[in-house]
Amino acid sequence: MNNTRWIFLMILGILTTGCSSKSNFYQLHPKQTQATNTTQSTKSTIIGIAGVDIAGYLTKSALVTRINAGRLTIHETDLWADSLNQNIQAVLKENMTSLLPRYTFLNYPWEEPIEDKYRIYVTINHFDGSLNTRTVSLEGRWSLINKEENQVLYTESFHYTEESNRTLEGIVNTQSILLEKLSHRMAKKIGNLSL
């Protein structure tokens, strides 16, 4: 009986040792400082930000880095703290609110019975970095739609690259910088439309 118990404890120890890997969690963050006036006018134009459509390889909870054009590495113990598409949507909202405080930006869906006349749609095809080349890229398309008139007011493709250091933390920080660049571009175009 003692031998059986000893063998069981030994096997249990081996199994739990092999399964106990520490995970690291990462989150994209807005690079803009929040506007000092946090109260929104009830008469400001509401612009909704639709759920961000991301490429299939980005839907995993693990961080992904690029080895070359056709090969990726999935970092099983380095995980996104939230779903990546919701994290991107939240960062875009914070950045846009800071850049264009005269508008009210809301992440769709929201609970309040509020109608947005305009909505931003973002599709991301590539959003990763390389630990070898230190290059981080963001590529996709964004559009601004007038929902009431079912009309595309503006649409364009985007491709941003930036150098990073050779760490996952550096890549995530650089991805936040790339989202800031995209936010600046969107804010400039939306500001020129005078909604």
PyMOL CGO cylinders between C-alpha atoms (Angstrom):
from pymol import cmd
from pymol.cgo import CYLINDER

trace = [
    CYLINDER, 0.00, 0.00, 0.00, 2.83, 2.39, 0.85, 0.3, 1, 1, 1, 1, 1, 1,
    CYLINDER, 2.83, 2.39, 0.85, 4.51, 1.70, -2.51, 0.3, 1, 1, 1, 1, 1, 1,
    CYLINDER, 4.51, 1.70, -2.51, 1.28, 2.46, -4.39, 0.3, 1, 1, 1, 1, 1, 1,
    CYLINDER, 1.28, 2.46, -4.39, 0.82, 5.69, -2.47, 0.3, 1, 1, 1, 1, 1, 1,
    CYLINDER, 0.82, 5.69, -2.47, 4.45, 6.69, -3.08, 0.3, 1, 1, 1, 1, 1, 1,
    CYLINDER, 4.45, 6.69, -3.08, 4.17, 5.99, -6.84, 0.3, 1, 1, 1, 1, 1, 1,
    CYLINDER, 4.17, 5.99, -6.84, 0.90, 7.96, -7.01, 0.3, 1, 1, 1, 1, 1, 1,
    CYLINDER, 0.90, 7.96, -7.01, 2.48, 10.97, -5.28, 0.3, 1, 1, 1, 1, 1, 1,
    CYLINDER, 2.48, 10.97, -5.28, 5.52, 10.78, -7.55, 0.3, 1, 1, 1, 1, 1, 1,
    CYLINDER, 5.52, 10.78, -7.55, 3.35, 10.73, -10.70, 0.3, 1, 1, 1, 1, 1, 1,
    CYLINDER, 3.35, 10.73, -10.70, 1.20, 13.56, -9.36, 0.3, 1, 1, 1, 1, 1, 1,
    CYLINDER, 1.20, 13.56, -9.36, 4.33, 15.62, -8.67, 0.3, 1, 1, 1, 1, 1, 1,
    CYLINDER, 4.33, 15.62, -8.67, 5.66, 15.05, -12.18, 0.3, 1, 1, 1, 1, 1, 1,
    CYLINDER, 5.66, 15.05, -12.18, 2.34, 15.99, -13.78, 0.3, 1, 1, 1, 1, 1, 1,
    CYLINDER, 2.34, 15.99, -13.78, 1.86, 19.18, -11.78, 0.3, 1, 1, 1, 1, 1, 1,
    CYLINDER, 1.86, 19.18, -11.78, 5.48, 20.25, -12.34, 0.3, 1, 1, 1, 1, 1, 1,
    CYLINDER, 5.48, 20.25, -12.34, 5.09, 19.82, -16.09, 0.3, 1, 1, 1, 1, 1, 1,
    CYLINDER, 5.09, 19.82, -16.09, 1.83, 21.78, -16.17, 0.3, 1, 1, 1, 1, 1, 1,
    CYLINDER, 1.83, 21.78, -16.17, 2.77, 24.67, -13.93, 0.3, 1, 1, 1, 1, 1, 1,
    CYLINDER, 2.77, 24.67, -13.93, 4.01, 27.27, -16.36, 0.3, 1, 1, 1, 1, 1, 1,
    CYLINDER, 4.01, 27.27, -16.36, 3.63, 30.92, -15.49, 0.3, 1, 1, 1, 1, 1, 1,
    CYLINDER, 3.63, 30.92, -15.49, 1.64, 33.00, -17.98, 0.3, 1, 1, 1, 1, 1, 1,
    CYLINDER, 1.64, 33.00, -17.98, 2.32, 36.63, -18.84, 0.3, 1, 1, 1, 1, 1, 1,
    CYLINDER, 2.32, 36.63, -18.84, -0.58, 38.90, -19.77, 0.3, 1, 1, 1, 1, 1, 1,
    CYLINDER, -0.58, 38.90, -19.77, -0.41, 41.88, -22.12, 0.3, 1, 1, 1, 1, 1, 1,
    CYLINDER, -0.41, 41.88, -22.12, -2.76, 44.69, -23.06, 0.3, 1, 1, 1, 1, 1, 1,
    CYLINDER, -2.76, 44.69, -23.06, -2.67, 47.40, -25.69, 0.3, 1, 1, 1, 1, 1, 1,
    CYLINDER, -2.67, 47.40, -25.69, -3.03, 50.89, -24.26, 0.3, 1, 1, 1, 1, 1, 1,
    CYLINDER, -3.03, 50.89, -24.26, -3.98, 54.35, -25.53, 0.3, 1, 1, 1, 1, 1, 1,
    CYLINDER, -3.98, 54.35, -25.53, -1.01, 56.58, -26.17, 0.3, 1, 1, 1, 1, 1, 1,
    CYLINDER, -1.01, 56.58, -26.17, -3.04, 59.78, -26.03, 0.3, 1, 1, 1, 1, 1, 1,
    CYLINDER, -3.04, 59.78, -26.03, -3.81, 61.48, -22.75, 0.3, 1, 1, 1, 1, 1, 1,
    CYLINDER, -3.81, 61.48, -22.75, -7.50, 61.61, -21.98, 0.3, 1, 1, 1, 1, 1, 1,
    CYLINDER, -7.50, 61.61, -21.98, -9.17, 64.95, -22.65, 0.3, 1, 1, 1, 1, 1, 1,
    CYLINDER, -9.17, 64.95, -22.65, -9.43, 67.00, -19.45, 0.3, 1, 1, 1, 1, 1, 1,
    CYLINDER, -9.43, 67.00, -19.45, -13.15, 67.71, -19.90, 0.3, 1, 1, 1, 1, 1, 1,
    CYLINDER, -13.15, 67.71, -19.90, -14.74, 64.29, -19.44, 0.3, 1, 1, 1, 1, 1, 1,
    CYLINDER, -14.74, 64.29, -19.44, -18.33, 65.51, -19.62, 0.3, 1, 1, 1, 1, 1, 1,
    CYLINDER, -18.33, 65.51, -19.62, -19.86, 65.16, -23.05, 0.3, 1, 1, 1, 1, 1, 1,
    CYLINDER, -19.86, 65.16, -23.05, -22.39, 67.54, -24.46, 0.3, 1, 1, 1, 1, 1, 1,
    CYLINDER, -22.39, 67.54, -24.46, -25.78, 65.92, -25.03, 0.3, 1, 1, 1, 1, 1, 1,
    CYLINDER, -25.78, 65.92, -25.03, -25.87, 67.65, -28.43, 0.3, 1, 1, 1, 1, 1, 1,
    CYLINDER, -25.87, 67.65, -28.43, -22.48, 66.39, -29.69, 0.3, 1, 1, 1, 1, 1, 1,
    CYLINDER, -22.48, 66.39, -29.69, -22.36, 64.16, -32.73, 0.3, 1, 1, 1, 1, 1, 1,
    CYLINDER, -22.36, 64.16, -32.73, -22.19, 60.49, -31.78, 0.3, 1, 1, 1, 1, 1, 1,
    CYLINDER, -22.19, 60.49, -31.78, -19.79, 58.29, -33.72, 0.3, 1, 1, 1, 1, 1, 1,
    CYLINDER, -19.79, 58.29, -33.72, -19.96, 54.59, -33.03, 0.3, 1, 1, 1, 1, 1, 1,
    CYLINDER, -19.96, 54.59, -33.03, -16.92, 52.35, -33.36, 0.3, 1, 1, 1, 1, 1, 1,
    CYLINDER, -16.92, 52.35, -33.36, -18.00, 48.92, -34.58, 0.3, 1, 1, 1, 1, 1, 1,
    CYLINDER, -18.00, 48.92, -34.58, -16.36, 45.73, -33.35, 0.3, 1, 1, 1, 1, 1, 1,
    CYLINDER, -16.36, 45.73, -33.35, -12.95, 45.42, -34.96, 0.3, 1, 1, 1, 1, 1, 1,
    CYLINDER, -12.95, 45.42, -34.96, -12.68, 42.61, -37.50, 0.3, 1, 1, 1, 1, 1, 1,
    CYLINDER, -12.68, 42.61, -37.50, -9.28, 40.93, -37.11, 0.3, 1, 1, 1, 1, 1, 1,
    CYLINDER, -9.28, 40.93, -37.11, -7.52, 38.23, -39.14, 0.3, 1, 1, 1, 1, 1, 1,
    CYLINDER, -7.52, 38.23, -39.14, -8.10, 34.67, -37.97, 0.3, 1, 1, 1, 1, 1, 1,
    CYLINDER, -8.10, 34.67, -37.97, -4.55, 34.15, -36.70, 0.3, 1, 1, 1, 1, 1, 1,
    CYLINDER, -4.55, 34.15, -36.70, -5.08, 37.07, -34.29, 0.3, 1, 1, 1, 1, 1, 1,
    CYLINDER, -5.08, 37.07, -34.29, -8.20, 35.64, -32.65, 0.3, 1, 1, 1, 1, 1, 1,
    CYLINDER, -8.20, 35.64, -32.65, -6.19, 33.36, -30.37, 0.3, 1, 1, 1, 1, 1, 1,
    CYLINDER, -6.19, 33.36, -30.37, -5.54, 34.46, -26.81, 0.3, 1, 1, 1, 1, 1, 1,
    CYLINDER, -5.54, 34.46, -26.81, -1.78, 33.91, -27.25, 0.3, 1, 1, 1, 1, 1, 1,
    CYLINDER, -1.78, 33.91, -27.25, 0.53, 36.59, -28.64, 0.3, 1, 1, 1, 1, 1, 1,
    CYLINDER, 0.53, 36.59, -28.64, 1.76, 35.93, -32.18, 0.3, 1, 1, 1, 1, 1, 1,
    CYLINDER, 1.76, 35.93, -32.18, 5.09, 37.00, -33.63, 0.3, 1, 1, 1, 1, 1, 1,
    CYLINDER, 5.09, 37.00, -33.63, 6.26, 36.69, -37.21, 0.3, 1, 1, 1, 1, 1, 1,
    CYLINDER, 6.26, 36.69, -37.21, 9.32, 34.69, -38.25, 0.3, 1, 1, 1, 1, 1, 1,
    CYLINDER, 9.32, 34.69, -38.25, 8.91, 35.45, -41.98, 0.3, 1, 1, 1, 1, 1, 1,
    CYLINDER, 8.91, 35.45, -41.98, 6.12, 36.16, -44.46, 0.3, 1, 1, 1, 1, 1, 1,
    CYLINDER, 6.12, 36.16, -44.46, 4.62, 32.68, -44.13, 0.3, 1, 1, 1, 1, 1, 1,
    CYLINDER, 4.62, 32.68, -44.13, 5.67, 31.53, -40.67, 0.3, 1, 1, 1, 1, 1, 1,
    CYLINDER, 5.67, 31.53, -40.67, 4.39, 32.60, -37.26, 0.3, 1, 1, 1, 1, 1, 1,
    CYLINDER, 4.39, 32.60, -37.26, 5.21, 31.77, -33.65, 0.3, 1, 1, 1, 1, 1, 1,
    CYLINDER, 5.21, 31.77, -33.65, 2.40, 31.41, -31.12, 0.3, 1, 1, 1, 1, 1, 1,
    CYLINDER, 2.40, 31.41, -31.12, 3.57, 32.23, -27.59, 0.3, 1, 1, 1, 1, 1, 1,
    CYLINDER, 3.57, 32.23, -27.59, 1.46, 29.86, -25.49, 0.3, 1, 1, 1, 1, 1, 1,
    CYLINDER, 1.46, 29.86, -25.49, 2.32, 31.45, -22.12, 0.3, 1, 1, 1, 1, 1, 1,
    CYLINDER, 2.32, 31.45, -22.12, 2.20, 35.07, -23.32, 0.3, 1, 1, 1, 1, 1, 1,
    CYLINDER, 2.20, 35.07, -23.32, -1.46, 35.97, -23.54, 0.3, 1, 1, 1, 1, 1, 1,
    CYLINDER, -1.46, 35.97, -23.54, -3.71, 38.94, -24.25, 0.3, 1, 1, 1, 1, 1, 1,
    CYLINDER, -3.71, 38.94, -24.25, -5.50, 40.08, -21.09, 0.3, 1, 1, 1, 1, 1, 1,
    CYLINDER, -5.50, 40.08, -21.09, -8.68, 40.71, -23.15, 0.3, 1, 1, 1, 1, 1, 1,
    CYLINDER, -8.68, 40.71, -23.15, -9.82, 39.60, -26.56, 0.3, 1, 1, 1, 1, 1, 1,
    CYLINDER, -9.82, 39.60, -26.56, -7.57, 41.45, -28.99, 0.3, 1, 1, 1, 1, 1, 1,
    CYLINDER, -7.57, 41.45, -28.99, -10.38, 42.88, -31.12, 0.3, 1, 1, 1, 1, 1, 1,
    CYLINDER, -10.38, 42.88, -31.12, -12.13, 44.37, -28.05, 0.3, 1, 1, 1, 1, 1, 1,
    CYLINDER, -12.13, 44.37, -28.05, -8.82, 45.73, -26.76, 0.3, 1, 1, 1, 1, 1, 1,
    CYLINDER, -8.82, 45.73, -26.76, -8.13, 47.42, -30.12, 0.3, 1, 1, 1, 1, 1, 1,
    CYLINDER, -8.13, 47.42, -30.12, -11.67, 48.86, -30.16, 0.3, 1, 1, 1, 1, 1, 1,
    CYLINDER, -11.67, 48.86, -30.16, -11.23, 50.28, -26.63, 0.3, 1, 1, 1, 1, 1, 1,
    CYLINDER, -11.23, 50.28, -26.63, -7.86, 51.85, -27.48, 0.3, 1, 1, 1, 1, 1, 1,
    CYLINDER, -7.86, 51.85, -27.48, -9.24, 53.43, -30.66, 0.3, 1, 1, 1, 1, 1, 1,
    CYLINDER, -9.24, 53.43, -30.66, -12.14, 54.91, -28.68, 0.3, 1, 1, 1, 1, 1, 1,
    CYLINDER, -12.14, 54.91, -28.68, -9.81, 56.43, -26.07, 0.3, 1, 1, 1, 1, 1, 1,
    CYLINDER, -9.81, 56.43, -26.07, -7.46, 57.81, -28.71, 0.3, 1, 1, 1, 1, 1, 1,
    CYLINDER, -7.46, 57.81, -28.71, -10.28, 59.25, -30.83, 0.3, 1, 1, 1, 1, 1, 1,
    CYLINDER, -10.28, 59.25, -30.83, -11.98, 60.82, -27.80, 0.3, 1, 1, 1, 1, 1, 1,
    CYLINDER, -11.98, 60.82, -27.80, -8.72, 62.55, -26.95, 0.3, 1, 1, 1, 1, 1, 1,
    CYLINDER, -8.72, 62.55, -26.95, -8.04, 63.69, -30.52, 0.3, 1, 1, 1, 1, 1, 1,
    CYLINDER, -8.04, 63.69, -30.52, -11.60, 64.84, -31.35, 0.3, 1, 1, 1, 1, 1, 1,
    CYLINDER, -11.60, 64.84, -31.35, -13.26, 65.86, -28.05, 0.3, 1, 1, 1, 1, 1, 1,
    CYLINDER, -13.26, 65.86, -28.05, -16.09, 67.66, -29.87, 0.3, 1, 1, 1, 1, 1, 1,
    CYLINDER, -16.09, 67.66, -29.87, -17.52, 64.24, -30.85, 0.3, 1, 1, 1, 1, 1, 1,
    CYLINDER, -17.52, 64.24, -30.85, -18.84, 61.49, -28.61, 0.3, 1, 1, 1, 1, 1, 1,
    CYLINDER, -18.84, 61.49, -28.61, -17.25, 58.14, -29.47, 0.3, 1, 1, 1, 1, 1, 1,
    CYLINDER, -17.25, 58.14, -29.47, -18.95, 54.95, -28.30, 0.3, 1, 1, 1, 1, 1, 1,
    CYLINDER, -18.95, 54.95, -28.30, -17.88, 51.35, -28.73, 0.3, 1, 1, 1, 1, 1, 1,
    CYLINDER, -17.88, 51.35, -28.73, -20.65, 49.34, -30.36, 0.3, 1, 1, 1, 1, 1, 1,
    CYLINDER, -20.65, 49.34, -30.36, -22.61, 47.60, -28.94, 0.3, 1, 1, 1, 1, 1, 1,
    CYLINDER, -22.61, 47.60, -28.94, -23.59, 49.80, -26.02, 0.3, 1, 1, 1, 1, 1, 1,
    CYLINDER, -23.59, 49.80, -26.02, -26.45, 49.38, -23.57, 0.3, 1, 1, 1, 1, 1, 1,
    CYLINDER, -26.45, 49.38, -23.57, -27.99, 52.84, -23.63, 0.3, 1, 1, 1, 1, 1, 1,
    CYLINDER, -27.99, 52.84, -23.63, -30.77, 53.52, -26.17, 0.3, 1, 1, 1, 1, 1, 1,
    CYLINDER, -30.77, 53.52, -26.17, -28.57, 55.87, -28.19, 0.3, 1, 1, 1, 1, 1, 1,
    CYLINDER, -28.57, 55.87, -28.19, -28.49, 56.04, -31.97, 0.3, 1, 1, 1, 1, 1, 1,
    CYLINDER, -28.49, 56.04, -31.97, -25.28, 56.81, -33.76, 0.3, 1, 1, 1, 1, 1, 1,
    CYLINDER, -25.28, 56.81, -33.76, -25.62, 58.52, -37.11, 0.3, 1, 1, 1, 1, 1, 1,
    CYLINDER, -25.62, 58.52, -37.11, -22.04, 57.68, -38.05, 0.3, 1, 1, 1, 1, 1, 1,
    CYLINDER, -22.04, 57.68, -38.05, -20.02, 54.53, -37.49, 0.3, 1, 1, 1, 1, 1, 1,
    CYLINDER, -20.02, 54.53, -37.49, -16.38, 53.61, -37.95, 0.3, 1, 1, 1, 1, 1, 1,
    CYLINDER, -16.38, 53.61, -37.95, -15.53, 50.12, -39.22, 0.3, 1, 1, 1, 1, 1, 1,
    CYLINDER, -15.53, 50.12, -39.22, -11.99, 48.75, -38.93, 0.3, 1, 1, 1, 1, 1, 1,
    CYLINDER, -11.99, 48.75, -38.93, -10.63, 45.54, -40.47, 0.3, 1, 1, 1, 1, 1, 1,
    CYLINDER, -10.63, 45.54, -40.47, -7.12, 44.40, -39.53, 0.3, 1, 1, 1, 1, 1, 1,
    CYLINDER, -7.12, 44.40, -39.53, -5.34, 41.91, -41.79, 0.3, 1, 1, 1, 1, 1, 1,
    CYLINDER, -5.34, 41.91, -41.79, -1.89, 41.99, -40.14, 0.3, 1, 1, 1, 1, 1, 1,
    CYLINDER, -1.89, 41.99, -40.14, -0.95, 43.13, -36.65, 0.3, 1, 1, 1, 1, 1, 1,
    CYLINDER, -0.95, 43.13, -36.65, 2.22, 41.49, -35.43, 0.3, 1, 1, 1, 1, 1, 1,
    CYLINDER, 2.22, 41.49, -35.43, 5.92, 41.95, -34.93, 0.3, 1, 1, 1, 1, 1, 1,
    CYLINDER, 5.92, 41.95, -34.93, 9.18, 40.10, -35.34, 0.3, 1, 1, 1, 1, 1, 1,
    CYLINDER, 9.18, 40.10, -35.34, 11.59, 39.42, -32.50, 0.3, 1, 1, 1, 1, 1, 1,
    CYLINDER, 11.59, 39.42, -32.50, 14.33, 38.98, -35.12, 0.3, 1, 1, 1, 1, 1, 1,
    CYLINDER, 14.33, 38.98, -35.12, 13.91, 42.01, -37.39, 0.3, 1, 1, 1, 1, 1, 1,
    CYLINDER, 13.91, 42.01, -37.39, 12.33, 44.19, -34.67, 0.3, 1, 1, 1, 1, 1, 1,
    CYLINDER, 12.33, 44.19, -34.67, 9.67, 45.32, -37.17, 0.3, 1, 1, 1, 1, 1, 1,
    CYLINDER, 9.67, 45.32, -37.17, 6.05, 45.66, -36.06, 0.3, 1, 1, 1, 1, 1, 1,
    CYLINDER, 6.05, 45.66, -36.06, 3.30, 46.19, -38.62, 0.3, 1, 1, 1, 1, 1, 1,
    CYLINDER, 3.30, 46.19, -38.62, -0.38, 47.13, -38.70, 0.3, 1, 1, 1, 1, 1, 1,
    CYLINDER, -0.38, 47.13, -38.70, -2.27, 46.67, -41.95, 0.3, 1, 1, 1, 1, 1, 1,
    CYLINDER, -2.27, 46.67, -41.95, -5.94, 46.83, -42.87, 0.3, 1, 1, 1, 1, 1, 1,
    CYLINDER, -5.94, 46.83, -42.87, -8.78, 49.14, -43.88, 0.3, 1, 1, 1, 1, 1, 1,
    CYLINDER, -8.78, 49.14, -43.88, -11.09, 51.59, -42.13, 0.3, 1, 1, 1, 1, 1, 1,
    CYLINDER, -11.09, 51.59, -42.13, -14.32, 53.24, -43.21, 0.3, 1, 1, 1, 1, 1, 1,
    CYLINDER, -14.32, 53.24, -43.21, -16.69, 55.90, -41.93, 0.3, 1, 1, 1, 1, 1, 1,
    CYLINDER, -16.69, 55.90, -41.93, -20.35, 55.21, -42.72, 0.3, 1, 1, 1, 1, 1, 1,
    CYLINDER, -20.35, 55.21, -42.72, -23.39, 57.49, -42.52, 0.3, 1, 1, 1, 1, 1, 1,
    CYLINDER, -23.39, 57.49, -42.52, -25.88, 54.95, -41.19, 0.3, 1, 1, 1, 1, 1, 1,
    CYLINDER, -25.88, 54.95, -41.19, -28.98, 57.08, -41.80, 0.3, 1, 1, 1, 1, 1, 1,
    CYLINDER, -28.98, 57.08, -41.80, -28.21, 57.49, -45.50, 0.3, 1, 1, 1, 1, 1, 1,
    CYLINDER, -28.21, 57.49, -45.50, -26.44, 54.12, -45.86, 0.3, 1, 1, 1, 1, 1, 1,
    CYLINDER, -26.44, 54.12, -45.86, -23.50, 55.93, -47.41, 0.3, 1, 1, 1, 1, 1, 1,
    CYLINDER, -23.50, 55.93, -47.41, -19.73, 55.44, -47.19, 0.3, 1, 1, 1, 1, 1, 1,
    CYLINDER, -19.73, 55.44, -47.19, -18.30, 58.86, -46.35, 0.3, 1, 1, 1, 1, 1, 1,
    CYLINDER, -18.30, 58.86, -46.35, -14.65, 57.81, -46.37, 0.3, 1, 1, 1, 1, 1, 1,
    CYLINDER, -14.65, 57.81, -46.37, -12.66, 54.60, -46.69, 0.3, 1, 1, 1, 1, 1, 1,
    CYLINDER, -12.66, 54.60, -46.69, -8.98, 53.84, -47.05, 0.3, 1, 1, 1, 1, 1, 1,
    CYLINDER, -8.98, 53.84, -47.05, -6.37, 51.16, -46.55, 0.3, 1, 1, 1, 1, 1, 1,
    CYLINDER, -6.37, 51.16, -46.55, -3.62, 51.63, -44.02, 0.3, 1, 1, 1, 1, 1, 1,
    CYLINDER, -3.62, 51.63, -44.02, -0.17, 50.14, -43.50, 0.3, 1, 1, 1, 1, 1, 1,
    CYLINDER, -0.17, 50.14, -43.50, 2.07, 51.28, -40.67, 0.3, 1, 1, 1, 1, 1, 1,
    CYLINDER, 2.07, 51.28, -40.67, 5.41, 49.87, -39.57, 0.3, 1, 1, 1, 1, 1, 1,
    CYLINDER, 5.41, 49.87, -39.57, 7.62, 50.79, -36.67, 0.3, 1, 1, 1, 1, 1, 1,
    CYLINDER, 7.62, 50.79, -36.67, 10.78, 49.40, -35.11, 0.3, 1, 1, 1, 1, 1, 1,
    CYLINDER, 10.78, 49.40, -35.11, 10.62, 47.80, -31.67, 0.3, 1, 1, 1, 1, 1, 1,
    CYLINDER, 10.62, 47.80, -31.67, 13.05, 46.19, -29.29, 0.3, 1, 1, 1, 1, 1, 1,
    CYLINDER, 13.05, 46.19, -29.29, 13.42, 42.41, -29.25, 0.3, 1, 1, 1, 1, 1, 1,
    CYLINDER, 13.42, 42.41, -29.25, 10.94, 41.70, -26.45, 0.3, 1, 1, 1, 1, 1, 1,
    CYLINDER, 10.94, 41.70, -26.45, 7.25, 40.86, -26.44, 0.3, 1, 1, 1, 1, 1, 1,
    CYLINDER, 7.25, 40.86, -26.44, 6.62, 43.84, -24.17, 0.3, 1, 1, 1, 1, 1, 1,
    CYLINDER, 6.62, 43.84, -24.17, 8.36, 46.07, -26.71, 0.3, 1, 1, 1, 1, 1, 1,
    CYLINDER, 8.36, 46.07, -26.71, 6.25, 44.65, -29.54, 0.3, 1, 1, 1, 1, 1, 1,
    CYLINDER, 6.25, 44.65, -29.54, 3.00, 45.27, -27.62, 0.3, 1, 1, 1, 1, 1, 1,
    CYLINDER, 3.00, 45.27, -27.62, 4.08, 48.83, -26.80, 0.3, 1, 1, 1, 1, 1, 1,
    CYLINDER, 4.08, 48.83, -26.80, 4.90, 49.42, -30.47, 0.3, 1, 1, 1, 1, 1, 1,
    CYLINDER, 4.90, 49.42, -30.47, 1.51, 48.01, -31.48, 0.3, 1, 1, 1, 1, 1, 1,
    CYLINDER, 1.51, 48.01, -31.48, -0.07, 50.65, -29.23, 0.3, 1, 1, 1, 1, 1, 1,
    CYLINDER, -0.07, 50.65, -29.23, 2.01, 53.30, -31.03, 0.3, 1, 1, 1, 1, 1, 1,
    CYLINDER, 2.01, 53.30, -31.03, 0.75, 52.01, -34.39, 0.3, 1, 1, 1, 1, 1, 1,
    CYLINDER, 0.75, 52.01, -34.39, -2.84, 52.27, -33.16, 0.3, 1, 1, 1, 1, 1, 1,
    CYLINDER, -2.84, 52.27, -33.16, -2.09, 55.85, -32.19, 0.3, 1, 1, 1, 1, 1, 1,
    CYLINDER, -2.09, 55.85, -32.19, -0.88, 56.53, -35.76, 0.3, 1, 1, 1, 1, 1, 1,
    CYLINDER, -0.88, 56.53, -35.76, -4.07, 55.02, -37.15, 0.3, 1, 1, 1, 1, 1, 1,
    CYLINDER, -4.07, 55.02, -37.15, -6.13, 57.11, -34.71, 0.3, 1, 1, 1, 1, 1, 1,
    CYLINDER, -6.13, 57.11, -34.71, -4.38, 60.30, -35.83, 0.3, 1, 1, 1, 1, 1, 1,
    CYLINDER, -4.38, 60.30, -35.83, -5.11, 59.46, -39.47, 0.3, 1, 1, 1, 1, 1, 1,
    CYLINDER, -5.11, 59.46, -39.47, -8.78, 58.73, -38.77, 0.3, 1, 1, 1, 1, 1, 1,
    CYLINDER, -8.78, 58.73, -38.77, -9.16, 61.86, -36.64, 0.3, 1, 1, 1, 1, 1, 1,
    CYLINDER, -9.16, 61.86, -36.64, -7.66, 64.02, -39.38, 0.3, 1, 1, 1, 1, 1, 1,
    CYLINDER, -7.66, 64.02, -39.38, -10.02, 62.64, -42.04, 0.3, 1, 1, 1, 1, 1, 1,
    CYLINDER, -10.02, 62.64, -42.04, -13.11, 62.76, -39.80, 0.3, 1, 1, 1, 1, 1, 1,
    CYLINDER, -13.11, 62.76, -39.80, -12.23, 66.31, -38.66, 0.3, 1, 1, 1, 1, 1, 1,
    CYLINDER, -12.23, 66.31, -38.66, -12.05, 67.41, -42.30, 0.3, 1, 1, 1, 1, 1, 1,
    CYLINDER, -12.05, 67.41, -42.30, -15.56, 66.08, -43.00, 0.3, 1, 1, 1, 1, 1, 1,
    CYLINDER, -15.56, 66.08, -43.00, -17.23, 68.48, -40.55, 0.3, 1, 1, 1, 1, 1, 1,
    CYLINDER, -17.23, 68.48, -40.55, -19.90, 66.05, -39.37, 0.3, 1, 1, 1, 1, 1, 1,
]
cmd.load_cgo(trace, "trace")
